[in-house]
Amino acid sequence: MKKIKKINNILNIKLMSFLLLLAGVTAESCSNSEASVQNTEDKGIPVNVTKLEKEQLSIPIYVSGNISASKESRLSFKTGGIIESIHVDEGDKVQKGQVLAKLDLKEIQEQVNQAIVGLEKAQRDYDRVLALYSDTVATLEQKQNAKSALDVAKADLNIAEYNLKFSTIKAPADGIILMKFFEEDEIVGTGNPIFYFASAEDSWQLVVGISDKDIVKLKLGDKAKITTDAWPDKVLNCVVSNIANAPGQSTGLYEIELSIENPGLDLKHGFFAKGKIYPSEMNLAYSLPIDAIQEGIGNLVQFYTVSKDGKFAIKQETNIVAMNEKKVFIHSNALEDDMLIIVEKQKELKHLDKIRIIDNLWVALSN
């Protein structure tokens, strides 16, 4: 029994010694940890920085719209009547001179025949009066009246033949039928469009509407780049070819025509496209590397600059005016030339956090 008590005493002494030793190690560890945290706080959060730069750039105008042929027209008959035949449907490709539709020509042909008969009679009357005038039987006035009647008869025949000619619609150029408004056996009035036609002999264009604050920035010849939903990875180069002088009555926007240069794609009328117009007018703006942005909501971005004494992070918020794959461009009265921008560790920062600059990235980032 005494032996068992002795063993227990020994174990208790060893356990107490171990606990005291563990407490000492823990206390020392906590002390070291607190010292390390205190040391980090004293020195500040390590960050990398780069220099804020000012650059000249063309601030793009974002646009969208539907692609169309640069020459589109509504094809119609010169006169009204019953449509006898229609030879094409919507979407058909046609060639120059191809017959697209014809009116029932019975009535129009009879008008031509009537004009021919009238001309023949007027010619006979004129010949008879001319002979009588030569024999001094007819007067000069009678001769002149007969000549006037002959001229009127010739004009009537020309009008009838002209109407007959344009009672058939032919393709004015190689192109495509975009829309068809009538069917066979329907009665159509004078000048009512039968087809909406787009010429394939001219270039493609994108017509867009822009506001008055943007139109003053543009000039003929300004460049643009667009993409289509059909080929989102294909960038099409464009040039501003026409600028409206007045806004549209329904939209209040100014129409801009962008001519597509050598598309190299099988474009279709109505393809949706979007892109940017780059005005020739240049603007000064600050540029930030993408890595400097902490957060972005819409056009608003947040980033950090370095205080003048180089010890604190200053939170900045401003709207972007343009961006590309590597840079964000901004205007801000709160910034100064050559100001330092934090490009690493910014995700961990809060306003007025103490920092320690570990590397200056004095390099100009290429576009």
Sequence and secondary structure as in RCSB ss.txt:
>XXXX:A:sequence
MKKIKKINNILNIKLMSFLLLLAGVTAESCSNSEASVQNTEDKGIPVNVTKLEKEQLSIPIYVSGNISASKESRL
SFKTGGIIESIHVDEGDKVQKGQVLAKLDLKEIQEQVNQAIVGLEKAQRDYDRVLALYSDTVATLEQKQNAKSAL
DVAKADLNIAEYNLKFSTIKAPADGIILMKFFEEDEIVGTGNPIFYFASAEDSWQLVVGISDKDIVKLKLGDKAK
ITTDAWPDKVLNCVVSNIANAPGQSTGLYEIELSIENPGLDLKHGFFAKGKIYPSEMNLAYSLPIDAIQEGIGNL
VQFYTVSKDGKFAIKQETNIVAMNEKKVFIHSNALEDDMLIIVEKQKELKHLDKIRIIDNLWVALSN
>XXXX:A:secstr
 HHHHHHHHHHHHHHHHHHHHHHHHHHHHHHHHHHHHHHHHHH EEEEEEE EEEEE   EEEEEEEEESSEEEE
E SS EEEEEE   TT EE TT EEEEE  HHHHHHHHHHHHHHHHHHHHHHHHHHHHHTT S HHHHHHHHHHH
HHHHHHHHHHHHHHHTTEEE SSSEEEEEE   TT EE TT EEEEEEESSS EEEEEEE HHHHTT  TT EEE
EEESSSTT  EEEEEEEE SS  TTT  EEEEEEE    S   TT EEEEEEE SS EEEEEEEGGGEEEEETTE
EEEEEE TTSSBEEEEEEEEEEE SSEEEE  TT  TT EEEEESGGG  TT BEEEEEEE      
